[in-house]
């Protein structure tokens, strides 16, 4: 619907439009304040969302850096993941051309002997010369005698796969069919195939090594033309073989050349001589542990710096969000500079972050109940928290940390990554290692921030930290934060104000119209009187 066209000031000479606009501009100041309040809340939400993303990403990056590839749905560390840390101990092979080694956290320290008796191999077969059934350049099938197609049958397990090739088709297309073959459930047959036209032969292998990896060529049709050596039943079977080693004098068989035994990963190298004894030396990797802990502390301190910057950022109360009219009166650069000030200090003294940082500082200092080994407090391994003004940043005495690792490396790991099965939250916190405590406090802080200021576009990132982090927010709060409800309330007040303003504007126009009408009548009467007087 088009706005009504209004004319004013025809009798009074007053610019009615301008006067009403000025009067309504004063009336609209209240609505503008509501819009500004809503915009400030939205900016505060965005700032909190980005900070939560920063915190969540720190937790995820720290886990990845330590090697905590999996945690429980509730964000709890798995002991099995800690045992697989590859930076706690080092493994040195006396002959890396035979076997290379690395060690998990639970590897037994000392010297271990490895003698490779047999390497794991894939099952493999190479065809005979195929020149009788291929073109002169060896690239296409040429069956002759009017044969339009042939079939190659290969059995893997209980599945017999039939590969049909047309006369004149590329030989390499058969290799492609074999590589892409699947069983009736859509699972790969696990075969590789390659054809060399210059050599005139095709090689078929299992993809995996080990004695259980096998396949059988059937003598039917194309099989008889490509391969030889079939048994009396018309079958030609090929199977891989297991790796066989002696570890500390005991025979070990494995389907792969990558073997993990007692926390030691062995990588058997190809081409090296067999039956030679190699010594694997396992010891605590002091440098590796120090570097890993220092890297974590540095990143933790960077996060605290970012949080402190937001908590202490100056707030410019005179810089409110601009109205549309104010923006039109300013250049783009002026608007940008203004809004930079207006957005400053949005998270100043934010209660969720403040509480989180206080709890982080306390949690780092509290003893770890039930810690195994020589340490139950972070200061015992040379790590302390700085002064309060620094926000609880960690400081490392590297010499003391090295001494602690040399004294009891497993105790250091337990202090940092101990897990608890207690159901009571307070007891679980008391029994948890420092990294778990830190993660839990950060999750609690993010949850409180989400309750107050929402989750934004980073829900997936937060759930990656802890699968159930947003359950209460979704189920109890219907995914609406306190600030979301504030914005809804403000929007409702804006709607009421807009309706009031519309009525007020109509009222003003009615008043001015009545005035113009009255003045018109007065002018008409004056004109009539003047005409009457002029007759005398």
VENTARA-V324563 format. One record per backbone hydrogen bond with DSSP energy under -0.5 kcal/mol. CO is the residue of the C=O (numbers start at 1). NH is the residue of the N-H. If there is no record, write none. Layout:
{{CO/NH} {CO/NH}}
This chain:
{{4/6} {9/13} {14/16} {15/19} {16/20} {17/21} {18/22} {19/23} {20/24} {21/25} {22/26} {23/27} {24/28} {25/29} {26/29} {27/30} {28/32} {29/33} {30/34} {31/35} {32/36} {33/37} {34/38} {35/39} {36/40} {37/41} {38/42} {39/43} {40/44} {41/45} {42/46} {43/47} {44/48} {45/49} {46/50} {47/51} {48/52} {49/53} {50/54} {51/55} {52/56} {53/57} {54/58} {55/59} {56/60} {57/61} {58/62} {59/63} {60/64} {61/65} {62/66} {63/67} {63/68} {67/69} {70/78} {72/75} {73/467} {73/468} {76/72} {78/81} {78/82} {79/83} {80/84} {81/84} {82/85} {83/105} {83/106} {85/105} {88/285} {89/103} {90/283} {92/281} {95/98} {95/99} {98/269} {100/267} {102/265} {104/107} {107/109} {110/282} {112/280} {113/248} {114/278} {115/117} {115/246} {116/275} {118/244} {121/210} {121/241} {123/206} {125/204} {130/133} {131/134} {133/142} {135/138} {139/171} {139/172} {140/135} {141/168} {144/147} {146/148} {148/167} {150/165} {151/222} {151/223} {152/163} {153/218} {154/161} {155/216} {156/159} {158/160} {159/156} {159/161} {161/154} {161/163} {162/164} {163/152} {165/150} {166/169} {169/141} {170/173} {170/174} {171/174} {171/175} {172/176} {173/177} {174/178} {175/179} {176/180} {177/181} {178/181} {181/189} {183/186} {187/183} {190/207} {192/205} {194/203} {195/197} {196/200} {196/201} {200/130} {201/196} {202/127} {203/194} {204/125} {205/192} {208/123} {210/213} {210/240} {212/214} {213/240} {215/238} {216/155} {217/236} {219/224} {220/223} {221/224} {221/225} {222/225} {222/226} {223/227} {226/128} {231/234} {234/219} {235/231} {236/217} {238/215} {241/121} {241/210} {243/254} {244/117} {244/118} {245/247} {245/252} {246/115} {246/248} {247/250} {250/247} {252/245} {254/243} {257/259} {257/268} {259/261} {259/266} {261/264} {262/108} {263/104} {263/265} {264/261} {264/266} {265/102} {266/259} {266/268} {267/100} {269/272} {276/116} {278/114} {279/94} {279/281} {280/112} {280/282} {281/92} {282/110} {283/90} {284/286} {285/289} {286/290} {287/291} {288/292} {289/293} {290/294} {291/295} {292/296} {293/297} {294/298} {295/299} {296/300} {297/301} {298/302} {299/303} {300/304} {301/305} {302/306} {303/307} {304/308} {305/309} {306/310} {307/311} {308/312} {309/313} {311/349} {315/317} {316/319} {318/320} {323/327} {324/328} {325/329} {327/330} {331/335} {332/336} {333/337} {334/338} {335/339} {336/340} {337/341} {338/342} {339/343} {341/316} {341/344} {343/346} {344/316} {345/348} {347/350} {350/354} {351/355} {352/356} {353/357} {354/358} {355/359} {356/360} {357/361} {358/362} {359/363} {360/364} {361/365} {362/366} {364/378} {367/369} {368/371} {376/368} {377/380} {378/381} {378/383} {379/382} {382/397} {384/395} {387/390} {387/392} {388/391} {393/386} {395/384} {396/398} {397/401} {398/402} {399/403} {400/404} {401/405} {402/406} {403/407} {404/408} {405/409} {408/412} {409/413} {410/414} {411/415} {412/416} {413/417} {414/418} {415/434} {416/435} {416/436} {418/433} {424/428} {425/429} {426/430} {427/431} {428/432} {429/432} {430/369} {433/437} {434/438} {435/439} {436/440} {437/441} {438/442} {439/443} {440/444} {441/445} {442/446} {443/447} {444/448} {445/449} {446/450} {447/451} {448/452} {449/453} {450/454} {451/482} {452/483} {455/458} {458/462} {459/463} {460/464} {461/465} {462/465} {462/466} {466/469} {468/471} {470/474} {471/475} {472/476} {472/477} {473/479} {474/478} {477/480} {479/481} {481/485} {482/486} {483/487} {484/488} {485/489} {486/490} {487/491} {488/492} {489/493} {490/494} {491/495} {492/496} {493/497} {494/498} {495/499} {496/500} {497/501} {498/502} {499/503} {500/504} {501/505} {502/506} {503/507} {504/508} {505/509} {506/510} {507/511} {508/512} {509/513} {510/514} {511/515} {512/516} {513/517} {514/518} {515/519} {516/520} {517/521} {518/522} {519/523} {520/524} {521/525} {522/526} {523/527} {524/528} {525/529} {526/530} {527/531} {528/532} {529/533} {530/534} {531/535} {532/535} {533/536}}
